[in-house]
């Protein structure tokens, strides 16, 4: 049984896929692909026609899109369940996944993390106006997440789910910015969840090593 994960070392979505595999206890072979390079191999474009990451190959099965990958990892391999069986918890998990892709990713990662943290590390120009727009949007996003966090240890119950796995890397990148960390600390329940989730061995094992 061979599992290959194609991804870019700094991609938050590649991190999510790695975290799912780690939490599930699946051994895999990492294959680095830089989707921003001018010479992305044709073999990868045949696997992912939109030239993004990640993509997963398991024996003769190929799939891309992070949500499809993490659901497949949960359902195709033994290990702890990452999708709740209770219908209300399962619905909440699906709700979190949709919110993360639709409302969390852009302001927290593409605006705040990219322009405040990542671009400066690469010596590339950053746009402070983008940071400010991201922070403004992040206030509403974090408040909405705070309202959905229950009294359980994790987002959708007592156990880690795909909701936690998809959100943690985005919060992790966002909190690397001083302003992002300050906003996160204003949300009590979300902050407590983050303290728990960021201390997990799977999260720490898959955290990307940034340049510099």
Backbone as a ProteinNet text record, in pm:
[ID]
protein_1_A
[PRIMARY]
XXXXXXXXXXXXXXXXXXXXXXXXXXXXXXXXXXXXXXXXXXXXXXXXXXXXXXXXXXXXXXXXXXXXXXXXXXXXXXXXXXXXXXXXXXXXXXXXXXXXXXXXXXXXXXXXXXXXXXXXXXXXXXXXXXXXXXXXXXXXXXXXXXXXXXXXXXXXXXXXXXXXXXXXXXXXXXXXXXXXXXXXXXXXXXXXXXXXXXXXXXXXXXXXXXXX
[TERTIARY]
85.8	0	88.6	86.2	169.9	82.3	117.5	48	149.2	118.7	203.1	123.5	182.4	120.2	207.7	151.7	220.2	177.8	275.6	240.8	357	326.1	425	449.3	574.2	608.4	544.4	516.6	459.7	308.4	248.3	104.7	24	-70.6	-152.8	-241.9	-284.9	-369.1	-288.3	-163.6	-77.2	-54.7	-39.3	-23.7	-146.3	-264.6	-388	-388.5	-351.6	-349.5	-248.6	-132.2	-30.2	-81.2	-149.9	-201.4	-305.4	-390.5	-489.6	-421.8	-321.8	-248.9	-179.4	-122.2	-51.4	-148.7	-262.7	-361.2	-417.5	-426.9	-481.1	-375.9	-249.6	-143.3	-106.8	-118.5	-91.1	50.6	129.1	260.6	243.7	323.6	311.5	446.2	455.4	575.5	544.5	620.7	600.2	675.8	607.9	670.1	649.2	758.5	752.6	719.6	618.2	579.4	556.3	625.7	604.4	509.7	383.4	287.1	312.2	399.3	430.6	550.4	616.2	733.4	689.8	773.9	737.5	747.6	814.4	839	776.9	651.3	582	578.6	619.7	627.7	493.7	499.8	378.4	310.9	392.5	334.6	244.9	282.1	195.8	71.2	85.2	-31.1	-131.1	-83.6	-174.2	-250.6	-187.8	-251.5	-345.1	-303.3	-382.3	-387.6	-490.9	-495.8	-502.2	-533.3	-543	-413.2	-310.8	-176.7	-176.7	-247.9	-247.4	-206.2	-198.1	-162.3	-262.5	-279.9	-210.3	-284.5	-220.5	-281.9	-234.3	-317.7	-284.9	-300.4	-206.3	-213.7	-202.6	-301.3	-302.1	-316.8	-207.9	-204.5	-244.3	-356.7	-397.6	-505.1	-533.5	-637.1	-571.9	-621	-568.4	-680.9	-649.3	-748	-678.7	-745.3	-698.5	-816.3	-790.6	-880.8	-869.7	-834.2	-799.8	-914.2	-1035.6	-1149.7	-1171.2	-1152.8	-1166.6	-1056.2	-935.4	-822.2	-842.2	-879.7	-890.7	-1007.6	-1116	-1226.7	-1185.9	-1113.3	-1067	-972.7	-880	-786.2	-861.9	-965.5	-1041.4	-1113.8	-1170.1	-1256.6	-1182	-1063.2	-992	-893.4	-861.7	-757.2	-808.5	-751.7	-786.2	-728.3	-778.3	-730.9	-847.7	-820.3	-928.9	-1017.2	-1147.7	-1241.7	-1223.2	-1221.4	-1204.5	-1332.2	-1440.8	-1570.5	-1671.3	-1740.7	-1833.5	-1945.6	-1995.8	-2111.1	-2242.3	-2239.8	-2360.4	-2400.7	-2527.8	-2566.2	-2546	-2564.9	-2546.6	-2398.1	-2317.2	-2173.2	-2118.8	-2172.6	-2127.1	-2165.8	-2287.5	-2330.2	-2243.7	-2209.8	-2124	-1986.2	-1935.7	-1806.1	-1810.7	-1916.1	-1930.8	-1942.6	-2012.7	-2026.2	-1890.8	-1811.7	-1677.7	-1594.4	-1598	-1517	-1554.7	-1683.4	-1728.7	-1686.2	-1700.4	-1659.5	-1509.8	-1431.8	-1286.1	-1244.9	-1299.4	-1263.5	-1317.8	-1438.8	-1506	-1466.8	-1439.4	-1422.7	-1292.6	-1232.9	-1113.1	-986.4	-975.2	-849.2	-799.3	-882.8	-832.2	-779.4	-859.8	-806.1	-694.6	-707.8	-610	-478.3	-486.4	-364.9	-313.6	-398.4	-352	-323.8	-393.4	-371.8	-278.4	-316.2	-237.1	-106.4	-114.3	8.5	101	46.6	131.1	204.4	130.3	191.3	263.8	225.6	292.6	409.7	401.1	502	579.8	509.6	576.8	655.7	594.3	665.2	790.9	784.3	907.9	1017.9	980.3	1080.7	1151.4	1078.4	1135.5	1204.6	1197	1252.9	1170.6	1042.7	954.1	871.7	824.2	743.7	610.8	567.5	437.6	354.7	226.5	132	61.5	93.7	33.2	-116.7	-163.2	-307.3	-377.9	-311.1	-368.1	-374.9	-272	-272.2	-389.9	-409.4	-516.6	-654.1	-670.3	-798.5	-820.3	-714	-726	-760.7	-697.2	-726.1	-869.3	-916.9	-1054.8	-1153	-1130.3	-1218	-1203.3	-1081.2	-1055.4	-1133.9	-1158.8	-1234.5	-1372.1	-1439.9	-1571.9	-1563.8	-1463.2	-1446.3	-1421.1	-1330.2	-1299.5	-1419.6	-1494.8	-1614.2	-1717.9	-1731.6	-1825.8	-1780.7	-1651.6	-1600.4	-1620.5	-1596.1	-1613.3	-1755.4	-1853.9	-1993.1	-2023.6	-1947.4	-1972.4	-1896.9	-1793.7	-1716.3	-1801.2	-1813.8	-1894.6	-1813.4	-1865.5	-1799.6	-1712.4	-1699.7	-1617.1	-1472.3	-1383.6	-1240.1	-1205.5	-1273.8	-1246	-1369.7	-1358.4	-1463.3	-1595.8	-1589.5	-1712.6	-1730.8	-1683.8	-1701.2	-1575.7	-1569	-1457.5	-1333	-1346.8	-1234.1	-1199.8	-1076.5	-1032.3	-1112.2	-1151.9	-1224.2	-1159.5	-1212.7	-1161.9	-1176.5	-1273.3	-1288.2	-1162.2	-1114.9	-992.5	-872.3	-865.6	-751.7	-745.6	-859.3	-860.1	-835.8	-884.5	-871.5	-733.5	-676	-553	-438.2	-407.8	-298.2	-324	-449.6	-478.5	-462.5	-509.7	-490	-341.2	-271.7	-128.7	-51.7	-81.2	-16.3	-59.9	-187.8	-240.7	-177.5	-160.8	-108.4	40.4	108.8	248.5	263.2	156.9	155.8	117.3	189.1	162.7	18.4	-32.1	-170.3	-269.9	-236.4	-324.6	-331.7	-218.1	-214.4	-294.7	-285.9	-360.3	-510.9	-554.3	-697.7	-745.9	-664.7	-704.6	-723.3	-637.5	-645.9	-770.1	-836.5	-959.7	-1079.4	-1063.8	-1172.6	-1142.8	-1216.5	-1182.1	-1190.4	-1304.2	-1322.3	-1231.7	-1222.8	-1136.3	-990.3	-952.4	-816.5	-785.1	-880.7	-860	-845.6	-931.8	-920.5	-783.1	-736.9	-608	-493.9	-499.1	-395	-387.7	-504.4	-509	-461.8	-514.2	-486.3	-340	-285.7	-148	-45	-87.5	4	6.1	-82.7	-87.3	39.5	83.8	207.8	195.1	77.9	59.3	71.8	16.9	29.1	175.1	244	384.4	472.6	441	522.2	508.1	393.1	367.5	384.2	412.8	425.5	539.7	513.8	620.8	732.3	851.4	966.8	981.8	953	954.6	1097.7	1116.9	1251.3	1302.2	1431.9	1490.9	1503
-119.7	0	123.7	198.4	316.5	441.4	536.8	666.2	774.2	851.1	962.8	1091.6	1188.4	1319.7	1422.3	1485.7	1591.6	1724.4	1806.4	1933.4	2030	2151.4	2258.6	2282.6	2285.5	2285	2398.7	2511.4	2624.9	2637.4	2554.1	2562.3	2521.5	2605.3	2572.9	2453.1	2437.6	2323.3	2194	2201.4	2083.7	2045.5	2145.5	2120.3	2048.6	2091.7	2027.7	1879.6	1849.4	1709.8	1628.6	1686.6	1618.1	1594.5	1692.9	1679.8	1568.8	1557.4	1449.8	1313.4	1298.3	1172.6	1141.3	1243.1	1224.1	1183.7	1251.9	1218.5	1078.5	1038.4	906.6	796.5	835.2	737.8	666.9	737.6	679.5	716.9	618.1	644.8	690.7	787.7	840	891.9	904.9	959	1100	1197.8	1337.8	1369.5	1432.5	1473.7	1624	1699.7	1845.9	1895.4	1980.8	2045.4	2192.8	2280.1	2424	2468	2494.8	2529.1	2665.6	2745.1	2878.6	2876.7	2764	2753.7	2754.2	2809.2	2812.1	2676.3	2581.6	2452.5	2337.9	2353.7	2245.1	2123.9	2007.7	1890.2	1855.7	1813.8	1772	1655.2	1571.4	1457.5	1503.8	1618.2	1669.4	1735.7	1805.8	1868.6	1763.8	1646.7	1538	1489.5	1505.6	1466.6	1575.3	1701.3	1815.2	1920.2	1920.7	2009.1	2157.4	2192.2	2333.2	2384.8	2300.8	2338.6	2396	2326.8	2363.6	2243	2261.9	2153.7	2154.7	2037.4	1910.2	1816.5	1702.3	1591	1463.2	1360.9	1235.5	1119.5	1026.8	902.4	786.4	698.7	579.3	458.6	385.4	277.7	332.8	290	338.8	447.2	494.1	597	733.5	830.1	966.2	1063.1	1162.8	1265.8	1395.9	1506.5	1636.8	1712.7	1831.1	1910.7	1859.7	1951.4	1913.9	1845.3	1895.6	1834.2	1690.7	1663.8	1527.3	1438.6	1493.3	1416.1	1379.6	1475.9	1447	1353.1	1364.9	1270.5	1129.9	1123	992.5	929.9	1008.8	957.5	902.4	971.4	925.3	795.1	783.2	669.1	549.1	570.3	461	387.9	446.8	388.7	365.5	264.4	245.4	357.6	364.6	470	546.3	648	724.4	790.9	790.4	854.8	1005.9	1068.9	1213.6	1284.9	1208.2	1267.1	1215.6	1304.6	1260.5	1174.7	1084.1	1002.2	1065.7	1141.4	1212.1	1312.1	1311	1397	1545.9	1590.2	1733.1	1769.4	1684.2	1709.6	1700.4	1606.5	1591.8	1714.9	1764.2	1885.8	2004.4	2013.6	2122.8	2111.4	1990.4	1969.9	2019.2	1983.7	2029.3	2180.7	2238.6	2383.9	2450.2	2398.3	2453.4	2446.2	2332.7	2316.1	2418.9	2443.8	2542.8	2683.6	2716.9	2848.9	2869.6	2766.9	2777.9	2811.2	2738.3	2763.3	2895.6	2930.4	3047.5	3179.3	3177	3301.9	3313.3	3201.8	3205.5	3219.7	3138.8	3128.7	3262.6	3337.5	3457.4	3563	3609.6	3715.7	3668.5	3549.7	3506.1	3462.7	3394	3338.1	3423.5	3449.2	3518.6	3666.4	3725.6	3867.8	3888.4	3842.1	3872.3	3793.3	3661.8	3581.9	3610.8	3611.7	3628.5	3761.6	3871.3	4003.6	4047.3	3997	4037.3	3946.1	3817.7	3720.5	3661.4	3599.7	3516.6	3597.3	3697	3776.2	3843.4	3904.1	3960.8	3856.4	3733.6	3629.8	3595.4	3607.7	3579.2	3700.6	3814.3	3937.1	3993.1	3958.9	4007.1	4123.8	4212.7	4326.5	4281.4	4351.5	4323.2	4450.2	4432.7	4543.8	4558.2	4662.6	4682	4703.2	4759	4776.9	4641.5	4542.8	4407.9	4351	4373.9	4327.5	4388.2	4517.3	4585	4536.2	4512.9	4459.2	4318.3	4239.8	4106.4	4107.8	4196.2	4205.3	4249.9	4343	4390	4276.4	4200.1	4086.1	3977.6	3958.9	3853.4	3873.7	3997.2	4022	3956.4	3974.7	3913.6	3762.8	3715.5	3571.4	3502.6	3555.7	3494.9	3500.2	3608.8	3619	3513.7	3489.9	3387.7	3248.9	3221.6	3092.9	3076.6	3183.2	3179.3	3137.9	3186.3	3152.4	3005.1	2942.9	2803.1	2705	2751.8	2663.5	2626.2	2495.8	2450.1	2437.1	2359.4	2339.5	2213.8	2149.4	2029.7	2067.5	1968.7	1997.4	2039.9	1978.8	2009.4	2069.3	2109.1	2189.3	2115.4	1983.9	1908	1792	1807.5	1702.4	1679	1560.4	1528.3	1483.8	1455.5	1404	1497.4	1488.5	1566.1	1525.1	1622.9	1596.6	1673.6	1655.4	1729.8	1880.1	1923	2066.1	2120.3	2051.1	2092.1	2086.9	1981.7	1960.7	2067.1	2110.7	2214.1	2353.6	2378.7	2513.4	2538.2	2438.2	2460.6	2518.9	2467	2527.5	2673.5	2708.1	2846.5	2939	2893.5	2971.6	2977.5	2867	2864.5	2968.7	2980.9	3083.5	3223.6	3241.8	3372.2	3421.1	3330.6	3368	3400.3	3371	3411	3561.4	3627	3772.3	3826.5	3923.1	3975.6	4022.3	4090.2	4139.2	4023.3	3918.3	3802.4	3731.6	3714.9	3651.3	3731.7	3863.6	3948.8	3934.7	3928.8	3911.6	3775.2	3672.5	3538.5	3531.9	3599.1	3594.9	3665.9	3743.4	3810	3715.6	3598.9	3500.5	3387.9	3384.8	3296.1	3148.6	3104.1	2961.5	2918	3002.3	2970.3	2965.5	3056.6	3057.2	2932.2	2885.4	2762.8	2642.5	2639.6	2531.6	2534.3	2653.4	2666.2	2617.4	2647	2600.6	2448.1	2384.6	2238.4	2181.6	2235.4	2180.3	2200.3	2316.1	2345.7	2268.1	2207.2	2127.4	1981.2	1940.8	1801	1764.6	1642.6	1598.9	1599.5	1566.9	1565.9	1706.3	1803.4	1941.8	1984.6	1954.5	1997.8	1925.1	1800.9	1722.4	1770	1827.5	1866.7	2016.1	2093	2237.7	2271.2	2348.5	2380.8	2462.6	2438.9	2519.8	2633.8	2753.7	2867.5	2910.7	2977.9	3024.1	3126.5	3135.9	3231.9	3176.7
0	0	0	-109.1	-121.7	-121.8	-36.1	-32.3	-66.4	-168.1	-207.6	-192.2	-123.4	-109.3	-178.5	-279.8	-352.8	-290.5	-253.1	-192.2	-191.9	-155.3	-144	4.1	42.9	185.3	265.9	203	276	258.7	176.2	148.6	270.7	309.4	425.4	395.3	270.1	236.6	232.2	188.9	197.3	343.4	428.6	572	627.2	585.7	631.2	593.5	469.5	425.6	506.2	531.5	611.9	753.9	808.9	945.5	954	852.3	851.3	847.1	762.2	753.6	886.3	948.3	1075.7	1185.9	1195.1	1298	1275.9	1150.9	1118.4	1135.4	1140.8	1156.6	1027.8	914.4	782.7	739.4	703.3	645.7	501.3	461.2	325.1	277.4	147.6	84.3	35.1	83.1	46.5	-82	-176.6	-301.7	-316.1	-312.2	-316.2	-456.8	-464.7	-590	-559.9	-631.8	-618.4	-728.8	-696.5	-801	-863.6	-801.7	-854.3	-949.4	-959.2	-1046.8	-1193.7	-1280.5	-1422.9	-1490.3	-1424.9	-1487.9	-1408.5	-1369.5	-1301.3	-1393.9	-1346.1	-1433.8	-1498.5	-1623.5	-1693.5	-1622.2	-1558.4	-1486.6	-1371.8	-1309.7	-1202.6	-1259.8	-1370.4	-1433.7	-1479.9	-1512.6	-1547.2	-1424	-1307.9	-1182	-1130.8	-1145.5	-1097.7	-1209	-1290	-1407.3	-1374.6	-1247.2	-1209.1	-1146.1	-1143.8	-1097.8	-956.4	-869.8	-729.3	-645.3	-517.2	-425.6	-310.6	-246.5	-264.2	-359.3	-385.3	-455.8	-389.4	-394.5	-327.1	-422.8	-415.6	-492.2	-394.6	-397.2	-312.2	-403	-419.5	-516.9	-653.8	-709.8	-842.1	-834.9	-713.9	-698.1	-683.2	-760	-755.9	-720.6	-636.8	-606.6	-569.8	-594.9	-550.8	-492.3	-436.4	-353.1	-209	-120.3	17.1	90	72.7	140.4	96.7	-31.9	-81.9	-25	-18.4	33.4	180	262.3	405.7	435	361.3	380.2	336.4	226.1	179.7	281.6	332.1	432.6	552.8	594.9	710.4	681.7	562.8	532.8	475.2	419.1	352	442.4	557.7	642.2	783.5	850.7	991.6	1076.7	1198.1	1286.9	1344.2	1423.4	1485.6	1381.6	1405.5	1314.1	1320.3	1203.9	1195.9	1153.4	1136.4	1104.8	1206.7	1275.8	1380.1	1324	1405.9	1367	1410.2	1517.5	1560.9	1452.9	1409	1296.3	1322.2	1444.1	1472.6	1473.5	1531.5	1529.2	1386.5	1308.8	1170.2	1087.6	1110.2	1041.1	1081.2	1208.4	1254.5	1191.6	1178.2	1114.1	969.5	896.7	758.1	752.2	849.3	854.4	874.3	966.4	988.2	860.6	792.2	671.2	565.6	550.5	452.3	491.9	619.7	668.6	649	679.1	668.4	526.2	429.2	289.7	238	279.1	222.9	288.7	419	493.1	573.6	608.1	693.3	610.4	506.4	433.2	381.9	313.8	246.6	344	440.8	527.3	620.2	677.7	777.2	713.6	599.9	539.6	425.1	325.8	206.4	230.7	327.2	354.2	473.7	591.4	711.3	712.7	706.7	713.6	595.6	477	358.6	360.4	389.2	378.1	505	618.9	742.9	777.5	740.7	784	667.3	573.7	474	371.4	314	213.1	269.8	387.6	443.2	464.7	503.1	521.1	390.1	280.5	149	87.9	157.3	101.6	-11.9	-14	-119.5	-67.1	-155.2	-109.4	-50.6	51.9	112.9	113.2	131.7	123.4	258.1	332	463.7	454.5	342.6	325.4	320.6	259.4	257.3	398.6	477.2	616.2	691.5	676.9	749.7	705.6	575	527.2	583.2	587.9	643.2	791.1	866	1009.2	1034.7	954.4	970.1	945.1	839.3	810.9	915.9	965.8	1063.2	1191.9	1229.8	1353.5	1346.8	1235	1218.7	1205	1134.9	1116.4	1250.4	1330.2	1459.2	1553.2	1548.5	1632.5	1593	1461.6	1415	1459.2	1449.6	1495.6	1646.3	1719.9	1865.3	1903.1	1827.5	1858.4	1832.2	1743.5	1709.6	1799	1865.8	1952.7	2073.1	2097.7	2209.8	2337.6	2429.8	2558.3	2559.3	2443.2	2433.6	2406.1	2416.6	2402	2260	2162.5	2022.6	1957.5	1833.2	1770.3	1756.5	1736.9	1710.7	1807.5	1927.7	2026	2107.1	2165.4	2255	2179.9	2050.5	1973.3	1857.3	1811.2	1695.5	1572.7	1493.9	1370	1256	1136.4	1021.3	1040	1119.2	1145.8	1213.8	1314.5	1384.2	1291.1	1210.3	1122	1013.6	963.9	859.6	917.6	1038.1	1094	1155.9	1220.7	1297.7	1214.8	1095.5	1020	981.8	954.1	917.7	1037.9	1153.2	1274.7	1308.9	1285.8	1313.9	1236	1107.7	1027	1070	1092.8	1131.9	1261.8	1358.2	1489.8	1486.4	1373.6	1361.2	1345.6	1302.1	1296.4	1433.9	1481.2	1615.6	1629.4	1527.1	1533.9	1531.5	1455.1	1450.3	1583.6	1647.7	1778.8	1880.3	1872.4	1965.3	1945.1	1818.5	1791.1	1838.7	1818.3	1860.3	2011.6	2085.7	2231.6	2285.1	2201.5	2243.4	2243.1	2178.3	2170	2268.9	2377.6	2489.5	2451.6	2398.9	2369	2253.7	2152.7	2040	2084.8	2172.3	2224.4	2304.8	2385.9	2462	2368.6	2265.9	2166.7	2101.3	2066.2	1998.6	2087	2214.3	2307.3	2308.5	2306.3	2305.4	2172.5	2063.5	1931.4	1892	1922.3	1881.1	1961.7	2071.9	2152.9	2111.2	2021.1	1978.6	1901.1	1921	1856	1704.5	1650.9	1505.3	1448.3	1518.3	1472.4	1472.8	1578.8	1591.3	1490.3	1461.4	1368.8	1223.9	1191.6	1051.3	1027.2	1131	1115.9	1021.5	917.7	821.1	884.3	837.3	879.1	778.1	823.4	732.6	700.7	588.6	554.2	654	663.8	755.9	894.3
[MASK]
++++++++++++++++++++++++++++++++++++++++++++++++++++++++++++++++++++++++++++++++++++++++++++++++++++++++++++++++++++++++++++++++++++++++++++++++++++++++++++++++++++++++++++++++++++++++++++++++++++++++++++++++++++

